[in-house]
């Protein structure tokens, strides 16, 4: 069960500069736990007090996990996960 | 009604048109709300006018005032038009990685432009504008990211128009920037037709825009309330460009790149409905026409070329 995770520039200090890493897990929480084992320190940048950090967005196949169950959002083999800092987007 | 006493009175009341070719099936239909048919050619005429009217009503904005606003273009253009007609001066803080057309239009409507650094995108424009506001306490920052009038314009305008034109509506899809469109339209439907699903399409930019962001200094607009949204898609430039070209080729609509991102989310929602065997009437927003983005290179060459050219630009 391999899941590709794209990592933003600001978090690549934990991945040795890698833009994308692979992990495993049936939920986002399990995936983050797996990533933490391989890249110590990375979980703290995504999770705070048992919830996603306010200014971090995580997407599974382009969908925001906050609307898929948050840290309990389910994952399947081949899913693509993207981690991004929150920014103001849109043509305003 | 198609006759108005002046240009400002003509804001809103935009057409809703069906997309017979792009709709996923006869039972799952897409509908485009053509917000480019507003006076300055974008949806932002609605919040801009409402923010000015409410600031006038509560005495914040008085004759001769200078308006200050962080904007990547459309809101600034709308505010500048209204400011010109109403006699205000306007200063716009704009990221330097925005298209030249937007800058020229702003200058034509009389706005002064202050550039903010490309890295950090709109977040930086907001930060710089807040600094300038402190130095000029007499200037009025309407602040679209936190001004309730932004969402109210859509709660009172866009939402009711959609329900009147499409009583069978099941989904509403719009871009997530200031979040004003989604918040306002959602508030309207949560009260008037609570089963309507609210879908956000968020542009995903190149690394430059996120690159220097410290995760503790991110930005979520003050208007944003996640409870008013049901699904949120992140859409990269490749999908946005692909869809904006399909919209022109198949339905004849020439839209800006952010509309491509919104259409992409609308089509994904439609495909999900087909898969689930449900019927759906999905309304989405055409934010503006493609004119202001021709110089970005999004409309010519291969998708790879377009994707490369948009990297690092604030294309939505």
Boltz contact constraints between the chains, C-beta under 6 A:
constraints:
  - contact:
      token1: [A, 8]
      token2: [B, 210]
      max_distance: 6.0
  - contact:
      token1: [A, 9]
      token2: [B, 207]
      max_distance: 6.0
  - contact:
      token1: [A, 9]
      token2: [B, 211]
      max_distance: 6.0
  - contact:
      token1: [A, 10]
      token2: [B, 213]
      max_distance: 6.0
  - contact:
      token1: [A, 45]
      token2: [B, 215]
      max_distance: 6.0
  - contact:
      token1: [A, 55]
      token2: [B, 215]
      max_distance: 6.0
  - contact:
      token1: [A, 55]
      token2: [B, 218]
      max_distance: 6.0
  - contact:
      token1: [A, 56]
      token2: [B, 215]
      max_distance: 6.0
  - contact:
      token1: [A, 59]
      token2: [B, 234]
      max_distance: 6.0
  - contact:
      token1: [A, 62]
      token2: [B, 233]
      max_distance: 6.0
  - contact:
      token1: [A, 62]
      token2: [B, 234]
      max_distance: 6.0
  - contact:
      token1: [A, 63]
      token2: [B, 233]
      max_distance: 6.0
  - contact:
      token1: [A, 64]
      token2: [B, 232]
      max_distance: 6.0
  - contact:
      token1: [A, 67]
      token2: [B, 231]
      max_distance: 6.0
  - contact:
      token1: [A, 67]
      token2: [B, 232]
      max_distance: 6.0
  - contact:
      token1: [A, 85]
      token2: [B, 210]
      max_distance: 6.0
  - contact:
      token1: [A, 85]
      token2: [B, 213]
      max_distance: 6.0
  - contact:
      token1: [A, 85]
      token2: [B, 215]
      max_distance: 6.0
  - contact:
      token1: [A, 85]
      token2: [B, 218]
      max_distance: 6.0
  - contact:
      token1: [A, 86]
      token2: [B, 218]
      max_distance: 6.0
  - contact:
      token1: [A, 86]
      token2: [B, 220]
      max_distance: 6.0
  - contact:
      token1: [A, 87]
      token2: [B, 121]
      max_distance: 6.0
  - contact:
      token1: [A, 87]
      token2: [B, 123]
      max_distance: 6.0
  - contact:
      token1: [A, 88]
      token2: [B, 122]
      max_distance: 6.0
  - contact:
      token1: [A, 88]
      token2: [B, 123]
      max_distance: 6.0
  - contact:
      token1: [A, 88]
      token2: [B, 219]
      max_distance: 6.0
  - contact:
      token1: [A, 89]
      token2: [B, 177]
      max_distance: 6.0
  - contact:
      token1: [A, 89]
      token2: [B, 202]
      max_distance: 6.0
  - contact:
      token1: [A, 89]
      token2: [B, 203]
      max_distance: 6.0
  - contact:
      token1: [A, 90]
      token2: [B, 175]
      max_distance: 6.0
  - contact:
      token1: [A, 90]
      token2: [B, 177]
      max_distance: 6.0
  - contact:
      token1: [A, 90]
      token2: [B, 316]
      max_distance: 6.0
  - contact:
      token1: [A, 91]
      token2: [B, 74]
      max_distance: 6.0
  - contact:
      token1: [A, 91]
      token2: [B, 258]
      max_distance: 6.0
  - contact:
      token1: [A, 91]
      token2: [B, 287]
      max_distance: 6.0
  - contact:
      token1: [A, 91]
      token2: [B, 316]
      max_distance: 6.0
  - contact:
      token1: [A, 92]
      token2: [B, 75]
      max_distance: 6.0
  - contact:
      token1: [A, 92]
      token2: [B, 144]
      max_distance: 6.0
  - contact:
      token1: [A, 92]
      token2: [B, 177]
      max_distance: 6.0
  - contact:
      token1: [A, 92]
      token2: [B, 178]
      max_distance: 6.0
